[in-house]
């Protein structure tokens, strides 16, 4: 509930200070930021050497079983 009041107050302030275009600009920037934060790809963790070694051992074990 408190967050909605803050957002409404900010929207009212933008509307009073800069009019409707400033409010639309702020909403557009927020929308772009929101979509970007959802779809951005998290950086992959750098793989450790032991992880690669384990993968090689598993692949060698599979080849040995076949």
C-alpha atoms as a printed R data frame, in Angstrom:
   type eleno elety resid chain resno      x       y       z
1  ATOM     1    CA   UNK     A     1  0.000   0.000   0.000
2  ATOM     2    CA   UNK     A     2  2.811   2.395   0.861
3  ATOM     3    CA   UNK     A     3  4.531   1.764  -2.473
4  ATOM     4    CA   UNK     A     4  1.374   2.653  -4.373
5  ATOM     5    CA   UNK     A     5  1.108   5.941  -2.481
6  ATOM     6    CA   UNK     A     6  4.718   6.804  -3.319
7  ATOM     7    CA   UNK     A     7  4.211   5.970  -6.998
8  ATOM     8    CA   UNK     A     8  0.989   7.999  -7.117
9  ATOM     9    CA   UNK     A     9  2.721  10.949  -5.429
10 ATOM    10    CA   UNK     A    10  5.611  10.807  -7.910
11 ATOM    11    CA   UNK     A    11  3.196  10.630 -10.846
12 ATOM    12    CA   UNK     A    12  1.232  13.593  -9.485
13 ATOM    13    CA   UNK     A    13  4.433  15.578  -8.952
14 ATOM    14    CA   UNK     A    14  5.629  14.872 -12.510
15 ATOM    15    CA   UNK     A    15  2.229  15.847 -13.874
16 ATOM    16    CA   UNK     A    16  2.177  19.131 -11.943
17 ATOM    17    CA   UNK     A    17  5.790  20.079 -12.675
18 ATOM    18    CA   UNK     A    18  6.185  19.115 -16.313
19 ATOM    19    CA   UNK     A    19  2.761  18.211 -17.524
20 ATOM    20    CA   UNK     A    20  1.617  15.115 -19.333
21 ATOM    21    CA   UNK     A    21  4.682  14.759 -21.645
22 ATOM    22    CA   UNK     A    22  7.042  14.526 -18.666
23 ATOM    23    CA   UNK     A    23  4.789  11.916 -17.053
24 ATOM    24    CA   UNK     A    24  4.761   9.899 -20.286
25 ATOM    25    CA   UNK     A    25  8.539  10.181 -20.566
26 ATOM    26    CA   UNK     A    26  8.998   8.912 -17.012
27 ATOM    27    CA   UNK     A    27  6.587   6.018 -17.594
28 ATOM    28    CA   UNK     A    28  8.348   5.148 -20.856
29 ATOM    29    CA   UNK     A    29 11.770   5.143 -19.217
30 ATOM    30    CA   UNK     A    30 10.459   3.005 -16.364
31 ATOM    31    CA   UNK     A    31  8.940   0.542 -18.849
32 ATOM    32    CA   UNK     A    32 12.210   0.284 -20.800
33 ATOM    33    CA   UNK     A    33 14.177  -0.265 -17.572
34 ATOM    34    CA   UNK     A    34 11.672  -2.883 -16.365
35 ATOM    35    CA   UNK     A    35 11.745  -4.856 -19.624
36 ATOM    36    CA   UNK     A    36 15.547  -4.626 -19.809
37 ATOM    37    CA   UNK     A    37 15.912  -5.915 -16.243
38 ATOM    38    CA   UNK     A    38 13.695  -8.905 -17.047
39 ATOM    39    CA   UNK     A    39 15.349  -9.933 -20.312
40 ATOM    40    CA   UNK     A    40 19.011  -9.182 -19.648
41 ATOM    41    CA   UNK     A    41 21.167 -12.273 -19.466
42 ATOM    42    CA   UNK     A    42 23.010 -12.940 -16.264
43 ATOM    43    CA   UNK     A    43 26.738 -13.417 -16.857
44 ATOM    44    CA   UNK     A    44 27.816 -17.033 -16.738
45 ATOM    45    CA   UNK     A    45 29.928 -18.048 -13.803
46 ATOM    46    CA   UNK     A    46 33.526 -18.712 -14.775
47 ATOM    47    CA   UNK     A    47 33.983 -22.462 -14.721
48 ATOM    48    CA   UNK     A    48 36.526 -23.908 -12.372
49 ATOM    49    CA   UNK     A    49 39.187 -26.315 -13.542
50 ATOM    50    CA   UNK     A    50 37.803 -29.164 -11.459
51 ATOM    51    CA   UNK     A    51 34.453 -28.809 -13.212
52 ATOM    52    CA   UNK     A    52 36.067 -29.303 -16.630
53 ATOM    53    CA   UNK     A    53 38.093 -32.218 -15.288
54 ATOM    54    CA   UNK     A    54 34.944 -33.845 -13.934
55 ATOM    55    CA   UNK     A    55 33.199 -33.385 -17.283
56 ATOM    56    CA   UNK     A    56 36.128 -35.020 -19.090
57 ATOM    57    CA   UNK     A    57 36.085 -37.938 -16.652
58 ATOM    58    CA   UNK     A    58 32.350 -38.443 -17.177
59 ATOM    59    CA   UNK     A    59 32.747 -38.371 -20.968
60 ATOM    60    CA   UNK     A    60 35.658 -40.830 -20.799
61 ATOM    61    CA   UNK     A    61 33.583 -43.130 -18.585
62 ATOM    62    CA   UNK     A    62 30.708 -43.041 -21.083
63 ATOM    63    CA   UNK     A    63 33.033 -43.828 -23.990
64 ATOM    64    CA   UNK     A    64 34.545 -46.678 -21.993
65 ATOM    65    CA   UNK     A    65 31.106 -48.192 -21.282
66 ATOM    66    CA   UNK     A    66 30.078 -48.131 -24.959
